[in-house]
Amino acid sequence: MGKTDTKGYEKNRTLKKFLYGEKMESIKTKVMSGLIWTFGERITAQVVSFVVSIVLARILMPEEYGIISMVLVFINIANVFVSNGLGEALVQKKESDDTDFSTIFYCSFILSCILYVMLFLAAPSLAKFYKNERLIWVLRVLAVKIPISAISTVQHAYVSKHMIFKKFFFSTLGGTLLSGVVGIAMAVYGFGVWALVVQYLMNTIIDTVVLFITVPWRPKMIFSIESARSLINYGWKLMAASLINTVYNELRSLVIGRVYTSTDLAYYNKGNQIPNLIITNVDTAIGNVIFPAMVQENDNKERLKQISRRAMKTTSFLIFPMLTGLIFVARPLIILLLSEKWVPAIPYLQMACFYWACQPFQTTNWQIIKAVGRSDLCFKLEIVKKIIGVLMILVSMKISVHAIAASAALFAAISMVINILPNKKLIGYSIIEMLKDMAPSALISVLMGGVVYLLSLIPFSDVILISVQIIVGAVVYVGLSYAFKIDSLWYLIHTVKQMKQRK
């Protein structure tokens, strides 16, 4: 059965190569190379980050995590202005040159300095809003990451533009590893919340320095008003859409921290951490690699649709089983990794799995809209989605923190559908086709989840139970994929073989 499927896949690939030429093969090679380096970067860095977070969570108290979460609400919102939109405009413009890159570099850095001063001055008022004076200097120090991030914005755009994603691997890994060591050392010596502040800040600094050393581009003493106007005209809509999205995402943290307590906020965010860890690896890789690939093919709807369908199938094949399994191992996993003091985070983790299951599909469809140059449509869709989302928050905040988490999961599903709808007209990829592409992986993930749940009824210790559930779940999922001839399984096998042959 496997051989037949592999031959069929090869014939289909050969036909596409004949029809679309070497350009399609070249783009596919760049995409797969980029995906491998980006997955490697994200997975390695996130594994290190996750280990560090486990150690810190066992040393520090939930309240200290809550303080950082409150501060990050405002830092993340401010960071949108320097990290979103303008860099993507450089990637989207096919003939961007040194003038464009240098112009955006100076725009981003100047804007970031202005934002830092605003946050520095606003710190006392924000601390009063949260009724927590400790926030003042935590915010002022941690906000330094905004101008530092602005420096690397153009470097990131350069890497994405030229699809040399292995540059990210070294910068991200170096920052994550060194900052983690320093953070743990400070926590052990009793620095409390400042251990987290230094960890976050050092991560950004090291990432920026390594990129500056490894990426060949340097800013030049060039500034063009015409270039700025052209790029900002495209980028501001993406920036505005991202700002709306970030404000909405941070709104839940703001509401929980203000209406409830910093401890409640810590449990909510910690519950999001593990599924976020899984999906960020997939989502970031897709966003970074697929967007420039789509831009190169944005004048050919058929090729653009092919790239989109492959991204949709592969993503669902990878994330559905992981999140489904995570729902059923949540309790023993939290206790084993974080200790009993984090048990209240379990229901938030389970609800977060539903939220994050929708995220990569939003990203893929979002990249399609951006790639064809419809940043105006991104902005309009974001407004519609967030109006719905804010109404859901206003209703759920009066009930409980659990209700807020549940509303987030429901809203993610609604957002996914809204992002999908325009692409039938843009590239001929309908919502029915997308659901069909995702359905096989969803079905076998549910079947696998049933097996994992039955295993949880056996009275094993937490370590043995989780180990058995992961191994059996993986075997069942791959076995069902083989039995049902899931296309993505053969695609991944073929891709791995190709990468080995290149070595």
Helices and strands as residue ranges (DSSP letters): H 2-20, H 22-59, H 62-83, H 86-92, H 98-130, H 135-142, H 145-162, H 166-188, H 193-214, H 225-259, H 262-296, H 301-338, G 340-345, H 346-371, H 375-396, H 401-420, H 423-427, H 431-456, H 462-483, H 487-502
